[in-house]
Structure formats: structure tokens, C-alpha cells
Amino acid sequence: MNFSKIISFLLCVVLLTSCSQKLDFSQIEDYIASPVYTSSLTYFTLTPSKFLDPITGDEIDIPADVSDFRVFENEYIRKNLVKAIFNLEIKNELDRDISVQFNFLDGANNPVYQFEQLNISAHNLNFLFEETIEISTNPNILNTTRFSVKINLSPSTIPLDLNDPREFEFKSTVTLFIETN
């Protein structure tokens, strides 16, 4: 019995003293939290009937879709945002090429940032676009309070059919990368 008590005592001494070191609580000062948030921006579908005047049947321009985007009004995000990645997914089932202009606007509807004009060919069912905005080189993006999407049909001699069920589908997301100390 004595032998087992001695072994137990020695084992406890070895376990308690062999793996100890001074704790360094200053390590927390070096920690950087880097949360990533992804959110939908806008989604819509358009059929050929949206590009036609219901009375005359003539092609019309669709006014730009303007939506609020108040994310950058949050002081935490304004102070800690490092970059934002915007993704667009477009499906064009129509018989026409379509151009898309995506703009970020300030409170007075002045552009603070815009993507290059996107040209989506007819029947392109998987058009993908990604734009990364580094805040350090584009701080004006933080003044965004809304964004606009303008869709234009390319001219053609082939008229659109009011009853055509095919669609133009637009999806967009934003991923925000934040770093805090």
C-alpha cells in the first residue's frame, strides 16, 4: 500500500510541475478580431414586358432601380471596415444583349463609386462579376447611402414579344471584412 501512495504522490508532483509556465496576459493586446459579414443587396427579375409600353408596344427605358444602403452609417463599420467584396450574378435568357451600370450614391445622389459597365450577351445564363473595394484606397465608398442599378437593352431590329416568359435575373451580395484591435 505504501508503494502505491508513493507512486501516486510522485505522479501528482510530476503532473503539477512539468507543464507550467508563467501566463502572459498581454497577449490579448495582440489579438485582432476579423469578422466577415455577407448580405444580399438586391434581387429582381425582368421579363420582356417590362421593356415595352403596354399601350403602344414600343420599347421603353426602365428607370434606374435605386435602393437604400445604410450599412456605412454604422460607426463601428466605418471605423473598422478594411474591404468590401461585391458579387453580381446575372442570368439573361432574353434574345438581346443587356448593359448594366451599378453605382454607389451619397445622400445627394452623387456617385461615390461605380463599377465598369457590364455587358451581358443574349442567352448568357451564368454571368458572374466580382469587385473588391479596398477602403484604404477608396475611402469615399463609406459615404454611400444608396445604390442604383440601370438596365439597358441593346438596340435590335428584332422586336420583343410582350408574352415572352423568359427573364433577366439580377442578384447581388456584399461581403464586409472588418478588423478590430
C-alpha positions as CSV (number, residue, x, y, z in Angstrom):
1,M,0.0,0.0,0.0
2,N,2.8,2.4,0.8
3,F,4.3,1.8,-2.6
4,S,1.1,2.9,-4.4
5,K,0.9,6.1,-2.2
6,I,4.5,6.9,-3.1
7,I,3.8,6.4,-6.9
8,S,0.6,8.5,-6.6
9,F,2.5,11.3,-4.9
10,L,5.3,11.2,-7.5
11,L,2.8,11.2,-10.3
12,C,1.0,14.2,-8.9
13,V,4.3,16.1,-8.4
14,V,5.4,15.4,-12.0
15,L,2.0,16.4,-13.5
16,L,1.7,19.6,-11.5
17,T,5.2,20.8,-12.1
18,S,6.2,19.6,-15.5
19,C,3.9,21.7,-17.8
20,S,3.7,25.1,-16.1
21,Q,4.8,28.4,-17.4
22,K,4.1,32.0,-16.5
23,L,0.8,33.2,-18.1
24,D,1.2,36.2,-20.4
25,F,-2.0,38.2,-20.2
26,S,-0.6,40.9,-22.5
27,Q,-1.2,38.5,-25.5
28,I,-4.8,39.9,-25.6
29,E,-3.3,43.2,-26.8
30,D,-2.0,41.5,-30.0
31,Y,-5.4,39.8,-30.8
32,I,-7.2,41.1,-33.9
33,A,-10.8,40.2,-34.4
34,S,-11.6,39.8,-38.1
35,P,-15.3,39.2,-38.5
36,V,-16.7,38.7,-42.1
37,Y,-20.3,39.6,-42.9
38,T,-22.2,38.7,-46.1
39,S,-25.6,40.1,-47.0
40,S,-27.8,40.3,-50.0
41,L,-28.0,43.7,-51.7
42,T,-30.8,43.4,-54.3
43,Y,-32.6,40.9,-56.4
44,F,-35.0,41.4,-59.2
45,T,-36.3,39.8,-62.4
46,L,-37.4,41.5,-65.6
47,T,-39.5,40.0,-68.4
48,P,-39.7,41.5,-71.9
49,S,-43.0,43.1,-71.0
50,K,-41.1,45.4,-68.6
51,F,-39.2,46.9,-71.5
52,L,-42.4,47.5,-73.5
53,D,-45.0,50.3,-73.2
54,P,-48.3,48.3,-72.5
55,I,-50.3,50.7,-74.7
56,T,-48.1,51.3,-77.8
57,G,-45.9,48.2,-77.6
58,D,-42.8,50.4,-78.1
59,E,-39.6,49.7,-76.3
60,I,-39.0,51.9,-73.3
61,D,-36.1,52.6,-70.9
62,I,-36.5,51.2,-67.5
63,P,-35.7,53.8,-64.8
64,A,-32.7,53.0,-62.6
65,D,-33.6,50.9,-59.5
66,V,-32.4,52.9,-56.5
67,S,-32.2,51.2,-53.1
68,D,-31.1,52.4,-49.7
69,F,-27.8,51.1,-48.4
70,R,-27.3,52.5,-44.9
71,V,-24.6,50.0,-43.7
72,F,-21.8,52.5,-43.8
73,E,-23.7,54.8,-41.4
74,N,-22.8,52.5,-38.6
75,E,-19.8,54.0,-36.8
76,Y,-18.3,50.6,-35.9
77,I,-18.3,49.6,-39.6
78,R,-17.0,53.0,-40.8
79,K,-14.1,52.8,-38.3
80,N,-13.1,49.1,-38.8
81,L,-14.0,48.2,-42.4
82,V,-11.0,47.0,-44.4
83,K,-12.5,45.9,-47.6
84,A,-15.8,45.0,-49.2
85,I,-16.4,42.5,-52.0
86,F,-19.4,42.9,-54.2
87,N,-20.7,39.9,-56.2
88,L,-23.2,40.1,-59.0
89,E,-24.9,37.1,-60.6
90,I,-26.9,37.7,-63.8
91,K,-28.9,35.4,-65.9
92,N,-30.0,36.8,-69.3
93,E,-32.5,34.4,-71.0
94,L,-33.6,37.2,-73.4
95,D,-32.7,37.4,-77.1
96,R,-31.0,40.7,-76.5
97,D,-27.7,41.9,-75.1
98,I,-28.1,43.9,-72.0
99,S,-25.8,46.5,-70.3
100,V,-25.8,47.1,-66.6
101,Q,-24.5,50.1,-64.7
102,F,-24.1,49.8,-60.9
103,N,-23.4,53.0,-59.0
104,F,-23.0,53.8,-55.3
105,L,-24.5,57.1,-54.3
106,D,-24.2,59.6,-51.4
107,G,-27.1,61.3,-49.7
108,A,-27.4,63.8,-52.5
109,N,-27.5,61.0,-55.2
110,N,-24.0,61.9,-56.4
111,P,-21.9,58.9,-57.5
112,V,-19.1,58.0,-55.0
113,Y,-18.1,54.8,-56.7
114,Q,-19.2,52.9,-59.8
115,F,-18.5,49.6,-61.4
116,E,-17.4,49.4,-65.0
117,Q,-20.4,49.0,-67.4
118,L,-21.2,45.3,-67.6
119,N,-22.3,43.9,-71.0
120,I,-24.2,40.7,-70.8
121,S,-24.7,38.9,-74.0
122,A,-28.1,37.3,-75.0
123,H,-28.7,33.9,-73.5
124,N,-25.8,34.2,-71.0
125,L,-27.2,32.2,-68.1
126,N,-24.3,32.5,-65.8
127,F,-22.7,35.9,-65.9
128,L,-20.6,36.5,-62.7
129,F,-18.9,39.7,-61.7
130,E,-16.9,40.4,-58.5
131,E,-15.4,43.8,-57.4
132,T,-13.2,44.2,-54.4
133,I,-13.0,47.6,-52.9
134,E,-10.1,48.3,-50.5
135,I,-11.2,51.0,-48.1
136,S,-7.7,52.4,-47.7
137,T,-7.6,53.4,-51.4
138,N,-11.3,54.2,-51.8
139,P,-12.5,55.9,-48.6
140,N,-15.3,57.7,-50.5
141,I,-17.2,54.4,-50.6
142,L,-18.0,55.0,-46.9
143,N,-20.2,58.0,-48.0
144,T,-22.6,55.6,-49.7
145,T,-26.2,55.7,-48.5
146,R,-27.9,54.1,-51.6
147,F,-27.0,52.4,-54.8
148,S,-28.6,52.3,-58.3
149,V,-28.8,49.7,-60.9
150,K,-29.6,50.8,-64.5
151,I,-30.5,48.2,-67.1
152,N,-30.4,49.0,-70.9
153,L,-31.4,46.7,-73.8
154,S,-29.2,46.8,-76.8
155,P,-30.8,48.1,-80.0
156,S,-32.1,45.4,-82.3
157,T,-34.3,45.0,-85.4
158,I,-36.0,42.0,-83.7
159,P,-39.0,43.3,-81.6
160,L,-39.6,42.0,-78.1
161,D,-42.6,39.8,-77.5
162,L,-44.9,41.0,-74.8
163,N,-45.9,37.4,-73.9
164,D,-42.3,36.0,-73.8
165,P,-41.9,34.3,-70.4
166,R,-38.0,34.5,-70.5
167,E,-36.4,36.5,-67.8
168,F,-33.4,38.7,-67.0
169,E,-32.5,37.9,-63.4
170,F,-30.2,40.0,-61.2
171,K,-28.7,39.0,-57.8
172,S,-26.1,40.9,-55.8
173,T,-24.4,40.4,-52.4
174,V,-21.8,42.3,-50.4
175,T,-19.2,40.8,-48.1
176,L,-17.7,43.1,-45.5
177,F,-14.3,42.4,-43.9
178,I,-13.7,44.1,-40.5
179,E,-10.6,44.2,-38.4
180,T,-10.6,45.4,-34.8
181,N,-7.8,45.5,-32.2
